[in-house]
Amino acid sequence: MSKKVTVLINGYGSNEEPSEFEILSRPEIEALLNNLSSSDIYGEAFRQARCLQAFGSVTIYLDVRNGDLVSNWLGSKDFNHPFDSFYEINLCTIKTGCGETELNEDHLLGDSERKEYRQVRRVSYISLEGWIASKYGAEELQDRIELAIDSFATNFKLDNLKIEEQLNNLYASEVIPT
């Protein structure tokens, strides 16, 4: 059975009363964090971000209310109310709509293929992914994309200092029973 604690979260300004929320205890959250795979988290965020054209960001976070890993997209000019985001321990964020998740020749082609693709591009417009799919098939294209994502994900490390700061801020608002 999970041990819950209560935290007091402020709303916007002095007009909005603080509210109490139940979350998992810090030791439980820390145990969950210690068992996470940073490469899996990054890979999932990257895959989701690749599918989005609008400006914003994909975030993978640990929900301290229940211990679930959740992904969320938020538009670049949008924000959440404090009552709708206090429970998010952000683990990975990738911007969308800005080309950050574009895969290029270096990611998807070998040296000889790169030369061949550049020759084809001189005489006709075909996207890199379109060229790979037409030459090798959609399955091969997907395999190459997955290899590139796995390569990026292997190099990703969770920002433990930022996570610790988020936990400190959240659990500082813990209501101590009297």
N, C-alpha and C positions, 0 to 999 in steps of 0.2 A: 504494500500500500504506500502510495506517495505521501510524503510529508509536505504540507502546504504552509506557506507563510502569507501574511497579508502586507501589502504595500499601499502607501498613500500616494496617489498621483495627482499632481496639480493640473488644472485645466488651463484655459487661456485667461490671463489677467485676473484681476481681483473680483470680477463679476461672476466667475464660474467657480463653484465650490470644488475642492479636491474630492476625489472618489477613492474608495478602497477596492482593491482587487486581490484575489488569491492567485498565487503563483507557486511553482515548485521551489523547494528549498535550494539554497545556493549549492550545498554539497551534491544534490541530485543533478543540478544543471552542470556543474563542473565535471561530474562523472560522464554525463552525456557528451560534453564537449571533448573530453579526452578520448572518446571512442569514435570520433568523426574522421572521415577520410577527406583531407583537403583536396586531393585531386578529383574525387567524385563530386564534391561540391562545386569546384570550378568548372568541371566538364558539364555539369547540368546547367549552370548559369550561362556558360558560353553557348550551349546548344539552344537554349531558350532565346538568348539575346540575338543570335543569328537570324531568327525567324521574325524579328520585329524591325520595322522600318521607321517608326515614329521615334522622336527624340524623347529620351527618358533613361531609365535604368532598370535592369533586372537585379533583384537582390535575393539571395538565399539567406534565410535567418533561422535561428532556433527560437521557437515559441516557448517562453518560460512558463506559460500557463499550463502546458500539457507535454512539453518535451518534443514536439513534432518539428521536423525540418520542413520549412515552407518556402516556396518561391513566390515572388511578387514582382509585378511591373508597375512602375509609377512614372507618369509623364514628367517631363523636365520642369514644368512650372507648377506641378502639383505637390501637395504635402498632406500628411496625415495629421489628424487631431491627436494630441497627446494620449487620449484614452484609447486610440486606435493604433498606437505604435509603441507604447512603453514596453510591451512584452517581446519586442523583437531584438534579439542579440544578432546583429548583422555579422555575417561570416564572409560574404563575397558579394561585390557589386560590380556589374559590367554595364557600361553605357550602351545605349542603343541609338540607332539612327545617325550615327556619326562615323561609320566605317571602322569602328574599333574591332568588329568581329569579321571583317573581310579577310578572306584567305587569298593569298597571292601565289605567284609562280613558285616562289621559294618554298612555300608550304606544301604544294600539291604536285610539283613536277621534279623529275630528275634533270641532270644537265642536258642530255641529248634531247629529251622531250621539250625542254625550255627553248632550245634552238628551233626545233620544228614548229612549236606553237608560235613563236615570234615571226617565222616566215609566213605562216598561214595568216597571222594578224595583219601583215603588210598588204595583203590582197583582199581580205574580207574581214568584216567585223564578226567575230564570234567570241563570246565570253569564255573565260578560262574554264569555268565549270561546264559550259556547253560543249567546248572542244573535247574535254576529257570524256564526257558522257557519250558524245558521238563517236569517238575513237575507240573507247574501251568499254562503254556501257555504264548504265546508271548505278549498278551495284559496285563497280570499281570506283566510280566517283565517290559514292558514299563511304566506301572503305578508306579512301584517301583522306576524306574530310574527317572521319573518326580518328585516323592516325594523327592528323595535325592537331586536333583537339586534345587527344591524349598526351601529345608532346607538350602542349601548353600547360595542361593540367598537372603534369608531373612536376613542373617548375613552380607551381603555385603553393604558397605556404599561408596558412591562416595568420592573421595579425594578432598574436596573442596579447600584445600590449593594449590594442584597441578593444579586444574582447574583455580583458580584465577591467578596463576603464568603464565599459558599458555595465558590467556586473557590479562594480563598486557604486556607480551612480544609481542603479536600480535598487540594490539591497540597502543602500543608505536610507531609502524611504520606507524601510520595513517598520511596520507598526509592532511595537513590543507589547504583548498582552500584559495587562495590569492585574 
